Amino acid sequence: GTVTLSGPHQGFAGRVVITDGVLTGNAGVGPMTIDGGAYVASGTSNVQSIQMLAGSLSSASDIGFRGEIRIEGDVDLLTFSGNYELSRFLDDPAPTRLSFVRDVHVADSVTVTQVGLGEIQLRGNLYVGEGVTVHNRDTQLVDRLYPTGSNRPPDAASFTVPGRIIAAAESASLDLTGPGTFDLAEASYEVGPGKSLTLFRDGVRTTIEIAGSANEITGAGVLGHSVEVGGGGTISPRKFAPGLLTIDGDLSLNTGSRFAVELDGATRGDTFDALDVTGQVWLRDASLSMSWQPGYIPDPSKAYVILKAKQIDGVFANAVDSIRVKNVAFPVTYLRTMVVLGNVAAIPEPGAGTLALLTIGVKACFVRFRQQPKNGS
């Protein structure tokens, strides 16, 4: 059945558990578990946290969920207003927006299905497990409601991530499937030590793009696809300490983008930042940013190999042959497969830290997430 709560109920802080039926209204400020049925929020949701094991989450209008969301089983996110029952979906299929303000955690092998004509917006961090799928279901509502005419809305929802996508598993992956728009153009990415993250579109590995001053790729793990960095975007292996970031694919650092490295010693990937790319690197008027930890004095007589790749084309716009930081001048040398700060003659002999090129076993394709796929592909 259906239970409707009237009034704000802001003082209720106990746990709400839904196993069947529909709960509509404001459920207070305590934690919630959804293990079947549905919760339809009315107004901004101040529920402390929502654990989803099964069932559905929806809203009566455009709202924001202020609590942390943990999705541990296959669930539906409904982006339409009106009656919850899908059999009566045509009663009032007005699109709505579900906005998640805090972190959303998606466990391994979970499928999140978006149903409706509205939008899901993840403004906090998205923690991705292994084998995660986000699917836009083709509801065919447009054909039923608008059989003819030019004012047909798109028959699919949009999924937008202006926050940060973080690998939460050793082999994290996110597959975006179905019709509609998946907009990751304003997302940042973080891959911690010992972890990898790969994005797919309908099962095919994609190239990701970032741009804008707030967007970055950071960490000391592996990104399993090619990367395009546009104006304002940054690649910075460090997060809280120097690290080695690997990109399994190609890398384009375009005009206005930045590669930021931090030094705290002379050991590659351990005490100074470094980037390995298994494919080709294009430096297209990008800039190099260099800093070091307090108490460390970098030595220009040492070799800091900050970038390795199968082949490197171009130079950093602000470091054609040297870079000066805090009145310290560092030579910058561009070799076919590496970029070196300091004394290139001090590079260890081959075999001591040679980049192992990985074999790419799947065909990469280039997808701009702001574009809607044609013919459902």
Secondary structure, DSSP 4 states (H G I P E B T S, - for coil): -EEE--S--TT--S-EEESSSEEEE---SSEEEEEEEEEEE-SSB--SEEEEEEEEEEESSSEEE-SEEEE-S-EEEE-B-S-S-GGGGGG---B-EEEE-S-EEE-TT-EEEEESSSEEEE-SEEEE-TTEEEEE----HHHHH-SSSS-PPPSS-EEE--SEEEE-STEEEEEEESSSEEE-TT-EEEE-TT-EEEEEETTEEEEEEE-STT-EEEESSEE-S-EEE-TT-EEES-SSS--EEEESS-EEE-TT-EEEEEESSSSBTTTB-EEEEEEEEEEES-EEEEEE-TT----TTSEEEEEEEEEEEEEBTTBSSEEEETTEEEEEEE-SSEEEEE-GGGPPPTTSSPPPPPPP-S--EE--TTSPPGGG-
